[in-house]
């Protein structure tokens, strides 16, 4: 799995971690006191740029910069800082928080942020909530989230560990969804059908 | 034809409007925070509204390839309500956001001392956050309201070239032009301005610093009156380049003063996630 060092290397590759640069200063300020975060975290996009990071597929410069800022927060301040940063954030800031969760020493304390994202109708936030950190979600919440992706048109390739976790209960939910769609004469997304077949197989083995 | 609507309250409009606007050539909008029709009773009600202007609303717009930015403020009408005054203390948090391209809409409603105070305080916030300001002129007593708004701007340290004075008409265009502010005109089905009157103003006063908006909201209004005005300009002898200047380049130039206007994905057909289309028709 990608490590925080990979984030650092990718940002270095863009020339963004120079000692006297904005990001290095911001990281140092946050490491000293997370009270600097509300001022610095929103500015990362306009200070560092928003282009994709070729060395880090799926991440843009602003997201990686925000990941580094969160990683710099002193451990004792992390839970509160994440809560404030997420809830006060615009969509791009919330997205960066959700994507960074798997790399932070936070245990399951950030689950309320994931629940919040899964209640939204913003497909980017729903997809980001189903990254590696979603292993902390209980099975019932996770199954609902997967089905929500199918409803919203979020490709299931965005769901971390999908085939490993899909179970008989999810298969039953997908089967019901597929029958409802067919009865209405509407198409069933191909990735949902593939998953249905796989989960039925998994249910048989279990 | 590409259209930038520099003043429209999309929160009050349906998703069908986004679809019609995109088909008409609208590729970018700015949504000023405003009065919602129903008075709000506490600052928390404002934070939920501001959050939607930097969260849900830009997402909704992006589904139709429309780039959405906003302006944030305590509006003049609710500046008179003591329950809403603490909103002024919440503004710095929002004025630090990427999607916020001005402080606004501020200015006068009934020209009370409370409005005076909120207006001046928010012009100071614009300076502090290096943002331009969107100033609305009042519906009632408009001529004197315009004059007084320009006087307040002159007393502030905000350069007039960083101010957009909105809802102007035949009687208020000249003082605004003389003051050196940007000039906004709202085209409405019955009130404010009409497409033909707008064309006459452009013919008489030129195209410099002129912006045209629909100001569409929860009242009788029409988000496509920008397009109707562009058509009226062409019918009235203006060129395609003139239309592009008023409907696109002028608003881009004004809101670019924020340093935050990002039109890199304007006109892109739908939102994507990690390079994949994330919208296959919804449920």
Interface residues (C-beta under 8 A of the other chain):
Chain A: X38 X39 X42 X43 X45 X46 X50 X58 X88 X90 X91 X92 X94 X120 X121 X122 X123 X124 X127 X151 X152 X153 X154 X155 X157 X158 X189
Chain B: X54 X55 X56 X58 X59 X93 X96 X97 X98 X99 X259 X260 X262 X264 X271 X273 X274 X276 X277 X278 X279 X280 X281 X282 X283
